[in-house]
Amino acid sequence: MIFSTLEHILTHISFSTVSVVITLHLITLLVNEIVGLYNSLEKGMVVTFFCITGLLVTRWVYWNHFPLSDLYESLIFLSWSFHLIHMIPFFFKKEKNSLSAITAPSALFTQGFATSGLLTKMHQSAILVPALQSQWLMMHVSMMVLGYAALLCGSLLSVTLLIITFQKDIIKIFDKRKHLLNESFFFGEIQYMNEKSNINIVQNVSLSSIRNYYRSQLIEQLDHWSYRVISLGFLFLTIGILSGAVWANEAWGSYWNWDPKETWAFITWTIFAIYLHIRTNKNLRGENSAIVAFIGFLIIWICYFGVNLLGIGLHSYGSFTLTLN
């Protein structure tokens, strides 16, 4: 009874805190000068991180197994992983954390879904099935979920890169069309205006060049951080797949069975291996690698969430049914 009450308290505190953190983060995006709000945001993420850590430890002690036995616990652990990724740059560099725009909403989404009424039947843990009663549970599942969290963050950075690049291309198209229309219908007026407002044109060109410079710098940073985070996630995913193969050999007598979960995990690994290979070519960096990362983002959700809807295969113990009130 005490553990159950403590679990509910920590769940509500963590979700309420991260909701306030998202609100503060949106305000800091609009008003960069308010340093106090940013500090409150970071403190809120730290408080939420320790609340989720306490929640996971409580379930571990109460149920006497590592809390990664079902989808609810893995979603809570995924939210914990987003918080961990968020705080790593904060602890090593005392400067503004650019990843917070990705990690904070991701943590809110995963924790909000886990604590919603859709997974009510899975909130209460149960006795582990024989296949999960192994020391490999902690190694395999924790590495997989940490890998998913890092790959999702890196992929979202690549999606942001694509949005900025796509927006820049649209602006160029409209500028070219506007220029053609002006040359076709208002050539005489343009000559007059050019003679009268050369200073304004020079100012506009300089502002446009400065804007393009900062945009290009932002795109390079997004590509750089996306590559670093995805590389970390790929390492975790590789360790998770290898440890899972060893565990499968002990539990089922075979290293690989082409189970739906295993198949989609292999597809996910292949997609991000292609991404890392593309990044070795300087000519294919940026948009091309970001498109591959976006495809990987979709594949991850199919592997992590979509396969569980099927409820078939050797990983069927991780399946669930949505409960609609």
VENQUI-V254754 format. One record per residue. N is the residue number from 1. OMEGA is omega in degrees with one decimal (none if undefined). Layout:
n:N omega:OMEGA
n:N omega:OMEGA
This chain:
n:1 omega:-180.0
n:2 omega:-179.7
n:3 omega:179.4
n:4 omega:177.7
n:5 omega:178.9
n:6 omega:178.8
n:7 omega:179.1
n:8 omega:179.8
n:9 omega:-179.1
n:10 omega:178.8
n:11 omega:-177.9
n:12 omega:178.7
n:13 omega:-178.7
n:14 omega:-179.4
n:15 omega:178.3
n:16 omega:-179.2
n:17 omega:-178.6
n:18 omega:174.9
n:19 omega:176.5
n:20 omega:179.4
n:21 omega:179.0
n:22 omega:178.3
n:23 omega:178.1
n:24 omega:-179.8
n:25 omega:177.7
n:26 omega:178.5
n:27 omega:-180.0
n:28 omega:175.8
n:29 omega:179.9
n:30 omega:-178.1
n:31 omega:-176.6
n:32 omega:-174.0
n:33 omega:-176.8
n:34 omega:-177.1
n:35 omega:-178.9
n:36 omega:179.2
n:37 omega:178.7
n:38 omega:176.9
n:39 omega:176.8
n:40 omega:177.7
n:41 omega:-179.1
n:42 omega:178.4
n:43 omega:177.7
n:44 omega:177.4
n:45 omega:178.0
n:46 omega:178.6
n:47 omega:179.5
n:48 omega:179.6
n:49 omega:-179.4
n:50 omega:176.2
n:51 omega:178.8
n:52 omega:176.0
n:53 omega:176.7
n:54 omega:177.5
n:55 omega:-179.7
n:56 omega:178.4
n:57 omega:178.8
n:58 omega:178.2
n:59 omega:179.3
n:60 omega:-178.3
n:61 omega:-174.1
n:62 omega:-176.5
n:63 omega:173.5
n:64 omega:171.5
n:65 omega:-178.4
n:66 omega:-171.9
n:67 omega:175.0
n:68 omega:-173.9
n:69 omega:-179.8
n:70 omega:-175.1
n:71 omega:179.7
n:72 omega:-179.2
n:73 omega:179.1
n:74 omega:176.0
n:75 omega:175.8
n:76 omega:178.0
n:77 omega:176.4
n:78 omega:175.5
n:79 omega:176.2
n:80 omega:179.5
n:81 omega:176.9
n:82 omega:177.0
n:83 omega:-179.8
n:84 omega:178.4
n:85 omega:179.0
n:86 omega:-172.3
n:87 omega:-179.6
n:88 omega:176.9
n:89 omega:-178.5
n:90 omega:-178.5
n:91 omega:-176.5
n:92 omega:179.3
n:93 omega:180.0
n:94 omega:178.9
n:95 omega:-174.4
n:96 omega:-176.2
n:97 omega:-179.0
n:98 omega:-178.9
n:99 omega:-176.6
n:100 omega:177.9
n:101 omega:179.4
n:102 omega:-171.8
n:103 omega:-176.8
n:104 omega:176.9
n:105 omega:178.8
n:106 omega:177.8
n:107 omega:179.4
n:108 omega:-178.3
n:109 omega:-176.9
n:110 omega:-179.8
n:111 omega:178.1
n:112 omega:178.3
n:113 omega:-179.1
n:114 omega:-176.7
n:115 omega:179.3
n:116 omega:-179.0
n:117 omega:-178.4
n:118 omega:-177.9
n:119 omega:-175.1
n:120 omega:-176.7
n:121 omega:-176.4
n:122 omega:-179.2
n:123 omega:179.2
n:124 omega:179.7
n:125 omega:-177.7
n:126 omega:178.6
n:127 omega:-177.8
n:128 omega:172.7
n:129 omega:-176.0
n:130 omega:-178.1
n:131 omega:-177.7
n:132 omega:-179.0
n:133 omega:-176.9
n:134 omega:176.1
n:135 omega:178.6
n:136 omega:-179.2
n:137 omega:-178.0
n:138 omega:-176.5
n:139 omega:-173.2
n:140 omega:-172.4
n:141 omega:179.4
n:142 omega:178.2
n:143 omega:179.5
n:144 omega:-177.8
n:145 omega:175.3
n:146 omega:176.5
n:147 omega:176.9
n:148 omega:-178.0
n:149 omega:-179.7
n:150 omega:-180.0
n:151 omega:177.3
n:152 omega:178.8
n:153 omega:178.7
n:154 omega:179.0
n:155 omega:177.7
n:156 omega:173.4
n:157 omega:177.0
n:158 omega:176.2
n:159 omega:175.9
n:160 omega:176.7
n:161 omega:179.6
n:162 omega:-179.8
n:163 omega:179.9
n:164 omega:179.7
n:165 omega:179.6
n:166 omega:178.0
n:167 omega:178.8
n:168 omega:179.4
n:169 omega:178.2
n:170 omega:179.3
n:171 omega:178.9
n:172 omega:-179.5
n:173 omega:179.9
n:174 omega:178.0
n:175 omega:178.6
n:176 omega:179.0
n:177 omega:178.8
n:178 omega:-179.9
n:179 omega:179.3
n:180 omega:178.2
n:181 omega:179.3
n:182 omega:179.5
n:183 omega:-175.7
n:184 omega:-169.2
n:185 omega:-174.2
n:186 omega:-175.9
n:187 omega:-179.8
n:188 omega:178.8
n:189 omega:179.9
n:190 omega:177.9
n:191 omega:-179.9
n:192 omega:-178.9
n:193 omega:178.4
n:194 omega:178.7
n:195 omega:-174.4
n:196 omega:-171.8
n:197 omega:178.1
n:198 omega:-179.5
n:199 omega:179.0
n:200 omega:-179.9
n:201 omega:178.7
n:202 omega:178.7
n:203 omega:180.0
n:204 omega:179.4
n:205 omega:179.7
n:206 omega:177.3
n:207 omega:179.3
n:208 omega:178.9
n:209 omega:177.2
n:210 omega:178.9
n:211 omega:178.6
n:212 omega:179.6
n:213 omega:-179.8
n:214 omega:177.1
n:215 omega:179.0
n:216 omega:176.8
n:217 omega:178.4
n:218 omega:179.0
n:219 omega:177.7
n:220 omega:178.8
n:221 omega:178.0
n:222 omega:178.5
n:223 omega:-179.8
n:224 omega:-177.9
n:225 omega:176.2
n:226 omega:179.4
n:227 omega:-178.2
n:228 omega:-178.4
n:229 omega:179.0
n:230 omega:177.2
n:231 omega:176.9
n:232 omega:178.8
n:233 omega:178.8
n:234 omega:176.8
n:235 omega:177.6
n:236 omega:-179.0
n:237 omega:178.9
n:238 omega:177.7
n:239 omega:179.5
n:240 omega:-179.8
n:241 omega:-179.9
n:242 omega:178.1
n:243 omega:176.5
n:244 omega:177.8
n:245 omega:177.5
n:246 omega:178.3
n:247 omega:179.8
n:248 omega:178.8
n:249 omega:178.1
n:250 omega:-175.2
n:251 omega:-172.6
n:252 omega:176.5
n:253 omega:179.6
n:254 omega:-179.3
n:255 omega:-176.2
n:256 omega:-175.6
n:257 omega:-176.8
n:258 omega:170.0
n:259 omega:179.9
n:260 omega:178.4
n:261 omega:179.7
n:262 omega:-178.8
n:263 omega:-179.6
n:264 omega:173.8
n:265 omega:177.2
n:266 omega:176.7
n:267 omega:177.5
n:268 omega:179.0
n:269 omega:-179.0
n:270 omega:-179.1
n:271 omega:-177.8
n:272 omega:170.8
n:273 omega:175.3
n:274 omega:178.5
n:275 omega:-179.1
n:276 omega:177.3
n:277 omega:178.8
n:278 omega:-178.3
n:279 omega:177.0
n:280 omega:177.4
n:281 omega:-176.8
n:282 omega:-178.5
n:283 omega:-177.3
n:284 omega:178.3
n:285 omega:177.7
n:286 omega:-173.8
n:287 omega:-175.7
n:288 omega:179.0
n:289 omega:179.3
n:290 omega:177.3
n:291 omega:177.2
n:292 omega:178.6
n:293 omega:177.5
n:294 omega:176.0
n:295 omega:177.4
n:296 omega:177.5
n:297 omega:178.5
n:298 omega:-178.8
n:299 omega:179.9
n:300 omega:-178.2
n:301 omega:174.6
n:302 omega:-178.9
n:303 omega:-173.6
n:304 omega:-170.6
n:305 omega:-174.2
n:306 omega:-178.8
n:307 omega:180.0
n:308 omega:178.0
n:309 omega:-178.6
n:310 omega:179.3
n:311 omega:179.9
n:312 omega:176.9
n:313 omega:-177.3
n:314 omega:178.2
n:315 omega:-176.6
n:316 omega:178.1
n:317 omega:177.2
n:318 omega:-177.6
n:319 omega:-178.5
n:320 omega:173.7
n:321 omega:180.0
n:322 omega:179.5
n:323 omega:-179.3
n:324 omega:-178.9
n:325 omega:none
